[in-house]
Structures are given as C-alpha cells and as structure tokens.
Amino acid sequence: MSTSEPAWIKSSYSSASGDDCVEIATLPHTVHVRDSKHTQGPQLRLSPAAWADFLTHATK
C-alpha cells in the first residue's frame, strides 16, 4: 500500500453480512467516507472539525 493511500476502516455498525457498510479513512487534514460496496465511487471528504460535529449529532 502506498503511503498516500488512506487506510480504510469499516464501521462497527455495519450489518453482519457486510452488505451495508460505511468506511472511513483519516488523514492529517481530512476524513474520507465511502460506501464499501462502491469503493471506486464518490467519497465525502470532511475536515476533522466537521467530522467531529457530525459524530456529535449522529451518536445522540
């Protein structure tokens, strides 16, 4: 793996079958989010602050 490639982590909330998965990868200035079924598809790229704000609301 290239050092420029992010290391993707699958959500712990993914279904047991692995069909409904969201993956994230963190880099120093960006958090990437993608659908694990479509790894070459679009990705969200968020600042760490925006990701933290999202998690605050998503975990309530």
PDB file with SEQRES, HELIX, SHEET and CRYST1 records, atoms N, CA, C and O in Angstrom:
SEQRES   1 A   60  MET SER THR SER GLU PRO ALA TRP ILE LYS SER SER TYR          
SEQRES   2 A   60  SER SER ALA SER GLY ASP ASP CYS VAL GLU ILE ALA THR          
SEQRES   3 A   60  LEU PRO HIS THR VAL HIS VAL ARG ASP SER LYS HIS THR          
SEQRES   4 A   60  GLN GLY PRO GLN LEU ARG LEU SER PRO ALA ALA TRP ALA          
SEQRES   5 A   60  ASP PHE LEU THR HIS ALA THR LYS                              
HELIX    1 AA1 SER A   36  HIS A   38  5                                   3    
HELIX    2 AA2 PRO A   48  ALA A   58  1                                  11    
SHEET    1 AA1 3 VAL A  22  LEU A  27  0                                        
SHEET    2 AA1 3 THR A  30  ASP A  35 -1                                        
SHEET    3 AA1 3 LEU A  44  LEU A  46 -1                                        
CRYST1    1.000    1.000    1.000  90.00  90.00  90.00 P 1           1          
ATOM      1  N   MET A   1       0.845  -1.180   0.000  1.00  0.00           N  
ATOM      2  CA  MET A   1       0.000   0.000   0.000  1.00  0.00           C  
ATOM      3  C   MET A   1       0.889   1.241   0.000  1.00  0.00           C  
ATOM      4  O   MET A   1       1.867   1.314   0.744  1.00  0.00           O  
ATOM      5  N   SER A   2       0.553   2.178  -0.810  1.00  0.00           N  
ATOM      6  CA  SER A   2       1.273   3.441  -0.887  1.00  0.00           C  
ATOM      7  C   SER A   2       0.995   4.274   0.360  1.00  0.00           C  
ATOM      8  O   SER A   2      -0.084   4.193   0.945  1.00  0.00           O  
ATOM      9  N   THR A   3       1.981   5.073   0.758  1.00  0.00           N  
ATOM     10  CA  THR A   3       1.776   5.932   1.930  1.00  0.00           C  
ATOM     11  C   THR A   3       0.762   7.028   1.649  1.00  0.00           C  
ATOM     12  O   THR A   3       0.237   7.635   2.582  1.00  0.00           O  
ATOM     13  N   SER A   4       0.472   7.296   0.362  1.00  0.00           N  
ATOM     14  CA  SER A   4      -0.518   8.319   0.035  1.00  0.00           C  
ATOM     15  C   SER A   4      -1.940   7.765   0.037  1.00  0.00           C  
ATOM     16  O   SER A   4      -2.905   8.529  -0.002  1.00  0.00           O  
ATOM     17  N   GLU A   5      -2.072   6.449   0.084  1.00  0.00           N  
ATOM     18  CA  GLU A   5      -3.390   5.818   0.109  1.00  0.00           C  
ATOM     19  C   GLU A   5      -3.901   5.742   1.547  1.00  0.00           C  
ATOM     20  O   GLU A   5      -3.185   5.277   2.434  1.00  0.00           O  
ATOM     21  N   PRO A   6      -5.123   6.193   1.780  1.00  0.00           N  
ATOM     22  CA  PRO A   6      -5.657   6.107   3.148  1.00  0.00           C  
ATOM     23  C   PRO A   6      -5.956   4.660   3.544  1.00  0.00           C  
ATOM     24  O   PRO A   6      -6.269   3.829   2.692  1.00  0.00           O  
ATOM     25  N   ALA A   7      -5.859   4.372   4.825  1.00  0.00           N  
ATOM     26  CA  ALA A   7      -6.221   3.057   5.359  1.00  0.00           C  
ATOM     27  C   ALA A   7      -7.695   3.114   5.748  1.00  0.00           C  
ATOM     28  O   ALA A   7      -8.072   3.864   6.648  1.00  0.00           O  
ATOM     29  N   TRP A   8      -8.526   2.325   5.075  1.00  0.00           N  
ATOM     30  CA  TRP A   8      -9.970   2.356   5.283  1.00  0.00           C  
ATOM     31  C   TRP A   8     -10.368   1.445   6.435  1.00  0.00           C  
ATOM     32  O   TRP A   8      -9.829   0.349   6.590  1.00  0.00           O  
ATOM     33  N   ILE A   9     -11.324   1.914   7.245  1.00  0.00           N  
ATOM     34  CA  ILE A   9     -11.842   1.164   8.397  1.00  0.00           C  
ATOM     35  C   ILE A   9     -13.350   1.050   8.223  1.00  0.00           C  
ATOM     36  O   ILE A   9     -14.034   2.047   7.992  1.00  0.00           O  
ATOM     37  N   LYS A  10     -13.861  -0.171   8.335  1.00  0.00           N  
ATOM     38  CA  LYS A  10     -15.301  -0.410   8.188  1.00  0.00           C  
ATOM     39  C   LYS A  10     -16.022  -0.070   9.486  1.00  0.00           C  
ATOM     40  O   LYS A  10     -15.510  -0.334  10.574  1.00  0.00           O  
ATOM     41  N   SER A  11     -17.193   0.506   9.371  1.00  0.00           N  
ATOM     42  CA  SER A  11     -17.996   0.885  10.528  1.00  0.00           C  
ATOM     43  C   SER A  11     -18.348  -0.331  11.377  1.00  0.00           C  
ATOM     44  O   SER A  11     -18.656  -1.401  10.853  1.00  0.00           O  
ATOM     45  N   SER A  12     -18.300  -0.156  12.674  1.00  0.00           N  
ATOM     46  CA  SER A  12     -18.696  -1.234  13.583  1.00  0.00           C  
ATOM     47  C   SER A  12     -20.203  -1.440  13.579  1.00  0.00           C  
ATOM     48  O   SER A  12     -20.687  -2.432  14.123  1.00  0.00           O  
ATOM     49  N   TYR A  13     -20.957  -0.519  12.974  1.00  0.00           N  
ATOM     50  CA  TYR A  13     -22.405  -0.648  12.877  1.00  0.00           C  
ATOM     51  C   TYR A  13     -22.844  -1.335  11.590  1.00  0.00           C  
ATOM     52  O   TYR A  13     -24.043  -1.440  11.331  1.00  0.00           O  
ATOM     53  N   SER A  14     -21.905  -1.799  10.786  1.00  0.00           N  
ATOM     54  CA  SER A  14     -22.240  -2.480   9.541  1.00  0.00           C  
ATOM     55  C   SER A  14     -22.973  -3.774   9.843  1.00  0.00           C  
ATOM     56  O   SER A  14     -22.790  -4.375  10.901  1.00  0.00           O  
ATOM     57  N   SER A  15     -23.807  -4.197   8.897  1.00  0.00           N  
ATOM     58  CA  SER A  15     -24.569  -5.429   9.106  1.00  0.00           C  
ATOM     59  C   SER A  15     -23.632  -6.627   9.186  1.00  0.00           C  
ATOM     60  O   SER A  15     -22.516  -6.583   8.669  1.00  0.00           O  
ATOM     61  N   ALA A  16     -24.082  -7.686   9.827  1.00  0.00           N  
ATOM     62  CA  ALA A  16     -23.268  -8.892   9.988  1.00  0.00           C  
ATOM     63  C   ALA A  16     -22.883  -9.500   8.647  1.00  0.00           C  
ATOM     64  O   ALA A  16     -21.816 -10.100   8.522  1.00  0.00           O  
ATOM     65  N   SER A  17     -23.744  -9.349   7.643  1.00  0.00           N  
ATOM     66  CA  SER A  17     -23.440  -9.903   6.324  1.00  0.00           C  
ATOM     67  C   SER A  17     -22.409  -9.063   5.580  1.00  0.00           C  
ATOM     68  O   SER A  17     -21.857  -9.509   4.575  1.00  0.00           O  
ATOM     69  N   GLY A  18     -22.147  -7.860   6.060  1.00  0.00           N  
ATOM     70  CA  GLY A  18     -21.179  -6.992   5.411  1.00  0.00           C  
ATOM     71  C   GLY A  18     -21.719  -6.259   4.207  1.00  0.00           C  
ATOM     72  O   GLY A  18     -20.956  -5.623   3.479  1.00  0.00           O  
ATOM     73  N   ASP A  19     -23.039  -6.333   3.977  1.00  0.00           N  
ATOM     74  CA  ASP A  19     -23.619  -5.709   2.791  1.00  0.00           C  
ATOM     75  C   ASP A  19     -23.848  -4.211   2.934  1.00  0.00           C  
ATOM     76  O   ASP A  19     -23.780  -3.483   1.943  1.00  0.00           O  
ATOM     77  N   ASP A  20     -24.114  -3.742   4.129  1.00  0.00           N  
ATOM     78  CA  ASP A  20     -24.434  -2.327   4.348  1.00  0.00           C  
ATOM     79  C   ASP A  20     -23.304  -1.685   5.140  1.00  0.00           C  
ATOM     80  O   ASP A  20     -23.361  -1.594   6.366  1.00  0.00           O  
ATOM     81  N   CYS A  21     -22.286  -1.247   4.430  1.00  0.00           N  
ATOM     82  CA  CYS A  21     -21.093  -0.786   5.131  1.00  0.00           C  
ATOM     83  C   CYS A  21     -20.685   0.624   4.730  1.00  0.00           C  
ATOM     84  O   CYS A  21     -20.733   1.007   3.561  1.00  0.00           O  
ATOM     85  N   VAL A  22     -20.296   1.356   5.713  1.00  0.00           N  
ATOM     86  CA  VAL A  22     -19.678   2.650   5.513  1.00  0.00           C  
ATOM     87  C   VAL A  22     -18.250   2.498   6.009  1.00  0.00           C  
ATOM     88  O   VAL A  22     -18.005   1.899   7.056  1.00  0.00           O  
ATOM     89  N   GLU A  23     -17.314   3.044   5.250  1.00  0.00           N  
ATOM     90  CA  GLU A  23     -15.913   3.001   5.647  1.00  0.00           C  
ATOM     91  C   GLU A  23     -15.402   4.423   5.780  1.00  0.00           C  
ATOM     92  O   GLU A  23     -15.848   5.332   5.080  1.00  0.00           O  
ATOM     93  N   ILE A  24     -14.451   4.597   6.702  1.00  0.00           N  
ATOM     94  CA  ILE A  24     -13.800   5.895   6.848  1.00  0.00           C  
ATOM     95  C   ILE A  24     -12.294   5.699   6.781  1.00  0.00           C  
ATOM     96  O   ILE A  24     -11.770   4.624   7.076  1.00  0.00           O  
ATOM     97  N   ALA A  25     -11.629   6.745   6.393  1.00  0.00           N  
ATOM     98  CA  ALA A  25     -10.171   6.789   6.416  1.00  0.00           C  
ATOM     99  C   ALA A  25      -9.780   8.174   6.893  1.00  0.00           C  
ATOM    100  O   ALA A  25     -10.301   9.180   6.411  1.00  0.00           O  
ATOM    101  N   THR A  26      -8.864   8.217   7.837  1.00  0.00           N  
ATOM    102  CA  THR A  26      -8.439   9.515   8.352  1.00  0.00           C  
ATOM    103  C   THR A  26      -7.023   9.834   7.870  1.00  0.00           C  
ATOM    104  O   THR A  26      -6.121   8.997   7.903  1.00  0.00           O  
ATOM    105  N   LEU A  27      -6.873  11.053   7.434  1.00  0.00           N  
ATOM    106  CA  LEU A  27      -5.577  11.610   7.071  1.00  0.00           C  
ATOM    107  C   LEU A  27      -5.388  12.846   7.941  1.00  0.00           C  
ATOM    108  O   LEU A  27      -6.347  13.286   8.574  1.00  0.00           O  
ATOM    109  N   PRO A  28      -4.208  13.415   7.998  1.00  0.00           N  
ATOM    110  CA  PRO A  28      -3.981  14.529   8.928  1.00  0.00           C  
ATOM    111  C   PRO A  28      -4.984  15.682   8.827  1.00  0.00           C  
ATOM    112  O   PRO A  28      -5.350  16.268   9.846  1.00  0.00           O  
ATOM    113  N   HIS A  29      -5.433  16.014   7.612  1.00  0.00           N  
ATOM    114  CA  HIS A  29      -6.311  17.176   7.469  1.00  0.00           C  
ATOM    115  C   HIS A  29      -7.672  16.841   6.888  1.00  0.00           C  
ATOM    116  O   HIS A  29      -8.457  17.743   6.594  1.00  0.00           O  
ATOM    117  N   THR A  30      -7.970  15.536   6.714  1.00  0.00           N  
ATOM    118  CA  THR A  30      -9.200  15.141   6.054  1.00  0.00           C  
ATOM    119  C   THR A  30      -9.699  13.804   6.588  1.00  0.00           C  
ATOM    120  O   THR A  30      -8.911  12.914   6.908  1.00  0.00           O  
ATOM    121  N   VAL A  31     -11.022  13.681   6.679  1.00  0.00           N  
ATOM    122  CA  VAL A  31     -11.664  12.389   6.957  1.00  0.00           C  
ATOM    123  C   VAL A  31     -12.441  12.025   5.701  1.00  0.00           C  
ATOM    124  O   VAL A  31     -13.285  12.794   5.240  1.00  0.00           O  
ATOM    125  N   HIS A  32     -12.155  10.854   5.151  1.00  0.00           N  
ATOM    126  CA  HIS A  32     -12.819  10.370   3.941  1.00  0.00           C  
ATOM    127  C   HIS A  32     -13.898   9.368   4.342  1.00  0.00           C  
ATOM    128  O   HIS A  32     -13.695   8.570   5.257  1.00  0.00           O  
ATOM    129  N   VAL A  33     -15.037   9.406   3.666  1.00  0.00           N  
ATOM    130  CA  VAL A  33     -16.150   8.493   3.934  1.00  0.00           C  
ATOM    131  C   VAL A  33     -16.590   7.918   2.587  1.00  0.00           C  
ATOM    132  O   VAL A  33     -16.737   8.650   1.609  1.00  0.00           O  
ATOM    133  N   ARG A  34     -16.799   6.584   2.548  1.00  0.00           N  
ATOM    134  CA  ARG A  34     -17.250   5.955   1.309  1.00  0.00           C  
ATOM    135  C   ARG A  34     -18.143   4.756   1.597  1.00  0.00           C  
ATOM    136  O   ARG A  34     -18.192   4.257   2.721  1.00  0.00           O  
ATOM    137  N   ASP A  35     -18.840   4.306   0.578  1.00  0.00           N  
ATOM    138  CA  ASP A  35     -19.660   3.102   0.606  1.00  0.00           C  
ATOM    139  C   ASP A  35     -18.749   1.933   0.247  1.00  0.00           C  
ATOM    140  O   ASP A  35     -18.139   1.934  -0.822  1.00  0.00           O  
ATOM    141  N   SER A  36     -18.648   0.936   1.124  1.00  0.00           N  
ATOM    142  CA  SER A  36     -17.713  -0.167   0.876  1.00  0.00           C  
ATOM    143  C   SER A  36     -18.121  -1.032  -0.307  1.00  0.00           C  
ATOM    144  O   SER A  36     -17.297  -1.778  -0.837  1.00  0.00           O  
ATOM    145  N   LYS A  37     -19.377  -0.947  -0.729  1.00  0.00           N  
ATOM    146  CA  LYS A  37     -19.823  -1.708  -1.904  1.00  0.00           C  
ATOM    147  C   LYS A  37     -19.369  -1.039  -3.194  1.00  0.00           C  
ATOM    148  O   LYS A  37     -19.333  -1.677  -4.246  1.00  0.00           O  
ATOM    149  N   HIS A  38     -19.024   0.232  -3.119  1.00  0.00           N  
ATOM    150  CA  HIS A  38     -18.632   1.011  -4.299  1.00  0.00           C  
ATOM    151  C   HIS A  38     -17.347   1.775  -3.979  1.00  0.00           C  
ATOM    152  O   HIS A  38     -17.334   3.006  -3.943  1.00  0.00           O  
ATOM    153  N   THR A  39     -16.281   1.034  -3.750  1.00  0.00           N  
ATOM    154  CA  THR A  39     -15.039   1.667  -3.292  1.00  0.00           C  
ATOM    155  C   THR A  39     -14.443   2.643  -4.301  1.00  0.00           C  
ATOM    156  O   THR A  39     -13.689   3.538  -3.919  1.00  0.00           O  
ATOM    157  N   GLN A  40     -14.765   2.488  -5.560  1.00  0.00           N  
ATOM    158  CA  GLN A  40     -14.265   3.421  -6.569  1.00  0.00           C  
ATOM    159  C   GLN A  40     -15.258   4.557  -6.836  1.00  0.00           C  
ATOM    160  O   GLN A  40     -15.009   5.427  -7.671  1.00  0.00           O  
ATOM    161  N   GLY A  41     -16.383   4.537  -6.119  1.00  0.00           N  
ATOM    162  CA  GLY A  41     -17.406   5.559  -6.289  1.00  0.00           C  
ATOM    163  C   GLY A  41     -17.059   6.838  -5.547  1.00  0.00           C  
ATOM    164  O   GLY A  41     -15.926   7.015  -5.101  1.00  0.00           O  
ATOM    165  N   PRO A  42     -18.026   7.721  -5.416  1.00  0.00           N  
ATOM    166  CA  PRO A  42     -17.778   9.014  -4.767  1.00  0.00           C  
ATOM    167  C   PRO A  42     -17.434   8.853  -3.287  1.00  0.00           C  
ATOM    168  O   PRO A  42     -17.829   7.885  -2.637  1.00  0.00           O  
ATOM    169  N   GLN A  43     -16.700   9.814  -2.789  1.00  0.00           N  
ATOM    170  CA  GLN A  43     -16.327   9.862  -1.377  1.00  0.00           C  
ATOM    171  C   GLN A  43     -16.664  11.238  -0.829  1.00  0.00           C  
ATOM    172  O   GLN A  43     -16.589  12.246  -1.533  1.00  0.00           O  
ATOM    173  N   LEU A  44     -17.031  11.255   0.423  1.00  0.00           N  
ATOM    174  CA  LEU A  44     -17.144  12.528   1.138  1.00  0.00           C  
ATOM    175  C   LEU A  44     -15.771  12.816   1.734  1.00  0.00           C  
ATOM    176  O   LEU A  44     -15.093  11.910   2.216  1.00  0.00           O  
ATOM    177  N   ARG A  45     -15.376  14.054   1.698  1.00  0.00           N  
ATOM    178  CA  ARG A  45     -14.129  14.476   2.329  1.00  0.00           C  
ATOM    179  C   ARG A  45     -14.475  15.611   3.277  1.00  0.00           C  
ATOM    180  O   ARG A  45     -14.971  16.658   2.861  1.00  0.00           O  
ATOM    181  N   LEU A  46     -14.208  15.389   4.548  1.00  0.00           N  
ATOM    182  CA  LEU A  46     -14.582  16.345   5.587  1.00  0.00           C  
ATOM    183  C   LEU A  46     -13.356  16.778   6.371  1.00  0.00           C  
ATOM    184  O   LEU A  46     -12.377  16.039   6.479  1.00  0.00           O  
ATOM    185  N   SER A  47     -13.423  17.975   6.911  1.00  0.00           N  
ATOM    186  CA  SER A  47     -12.373  18.401   7.836  1.00  0.00           C  
ATOM    187  C   SER A  47     -12.562  17.624   9.138  1.00  0.00           C  
ATOM    188  O   SER A  47     -13.673  17.178   9.426  1.00  0.00           O  
ATOM    189  N   PRO A  48     -11.511  17.454   9.922  1.00  0.00           N  
ATOM    190  CA  PRO A  48     -11.672  16.782  11.220  1.00  0.00           C  
ATOM    191  C   PRO A  48     -12.726  17.466  12.102  1.00  0.00           C  
ATOM    192  O   PRO A  48     -13.449  16.787  12.830  1.00  0.00           O  
ATOM    193  N   ALA A  49     -12.820  18.793  12.045  1.00  0.00           N  
ATOM    194  CA  ALA A  49     -13.824  19.511  12.842  1.00  0.00           C  
ATOM    195  C   ALA A  49     -15.235  19.178  12.370  1.00  0.00           C  
ATOM    196  O   ALA A  49     -16.129  18.970  13.190  1.00  0.00           O  
ATOM    197  N   ALA A  50     -15.444  19.127  11.054  1.00  0.00           N  
ATOM    198  CA  ALA A  50     -16.765  18.783  10.519  1.00  0.00           C  
ATOM    199  C   ALA A  50     -17.128  17.347  10.879  1.00  0.00           C  
ATOM    200  O   ALA A  50     -18.280  17.068  11.209  1.00  0.00           O  
ATOM    201  N   TRP A  51     -16.163  16.436  10.820  1.00  0.00           N  
ATOM    202  CA  TRP A  51     -16.400  15.033  11.187  1.00  0.00           C  
ATOM    203  C   TRP A  51     -16.795  14.937  12.669  1.00  0.00           C  
ATOM    204  O   TRP A  51     -17.729  14.215  13.018  1.00  0.00           O  
ATOM    205  N   ALA A  52     -16.089  15.659  13.527  1.00  0.00           N  
ATOM    206  CA  ALA A  52     -16.402  15.660  14.954  1.00  0.00           C  
ATOM    207  C   ALA A  52     -17.806  16.198  15.196  1.00  0.00           C  
ATOM    208  O   ALA A  52     -18.537  15.656  16.025  1.00  0.00           O  
ATOM    209  N   ASP A  53     -18.197  17.260  14.484  1.00  0.00           N  
ATOM    210  CA  ASP A  53     -19.548  17.803  14.613  1.00  0.00           C  
ATOM    211  C   ASP A  53     -20.582  16.767  14.170  1.00  0.00           C  
ATOM    212  O   ASP A  53     -21.609  16.586  14.824  1.00  0.00           O  
ATOM    213  N   PHE A  54     -20.303  16.092  13.060  1.00  0.00           N  
ATOM    214  CA  PHE A  54     -21.214  15.042  12.583  1.00  0.00           C  
ATOM    215  C   PHE A  54     -21.372  13.946  13.624  1.00  0.00           C  
ATOM    216  O   PHE A  54     -22.494  13.531  13.916  1.00  0.00           O  
ATOM    217  N   LEU A  55     -20.268  13.472  14.189  1.00  0.00           N  
ATOM    218  CA  LEU A  55     -20.343  12.391  15.178  1.00  0.00           C  
ATOM    219  C   LEU A  55     -21.119  12.814  16.417  1.00  0.00           C  
ATOM    220  O   LEU A  55     -21.829  12.002  17.010  1.00  0.00           O  
ATOM    221  N   THR A  56     -20.992  14.064  16.811  1.00  0.00           N  
ATOM    222  CA  THR A  56     -21.740  14.560  17.969  1.00  0.00           C  
ATOM    223  C   THR A  56     -23.239  14.385  17.749  1.00  0.00           C  
ATOM    224  O   THR A  56     -23.957  13.980  18.663  1.00  0.00           O  
ATOM    225  N   HIS A  57     -23.709  14.684  16.558  1.00  0.00           N  
ATOM    226  CA  HIS A  57     -25.135  14.582  16.251  1.00  0.00           C  
ATOM    227  C   HIS A  57     -25.549  13.149  15.926  1.00  0.00           C  
ATOM    228  O   HIS A  57     -26.672  12.754  16.240  1.00  0.00           O  
ATOM    229  N   ALA A  58     -24.689  12.379  15.317  1.00  0.00           N  
ATOM    230  CA  ALA A  58     -25.021  11.015  14.901  1.00  0.00           C  
ATOM    231  C   ALA A  58     -25.087  10.048  16.080  1.00  0.00           C  
ATOM    232  O   ALA A  58     -25.755   9.018  15.991  1.00  0.00           O  
ATOM    233  N   THR A  59     -24.414  10.357  17.166  1.00  0.00           N  
ATOM    234  CA  THR A  59     -24.365   9.433  18.297  1.00  0.00           C  
ATOM    235  C   THR A  59     -25.360   9.766  19.404  1.00  0.00           C  
ATOM    236  O   THR A  59     -25.336   9.157  20.474  1.00  0.00           O  
ATOM    237  N   LYS A  60     -26.223  10.725  19.142  1.00  0.00           N  
ATOM    238  CA  LYS A  60     -27.225  11.085  20.167  1.00  0.00           C  
ATOM    239  C   LYS A  60     -28.348  10.095  20.186  1.00  0.00           C  
ATOM    240  O   LYS A  60     -29.280  10.232  20.978  1.00  0.00           O  
TER     241      LYS A  60                                                      
END                                                                             
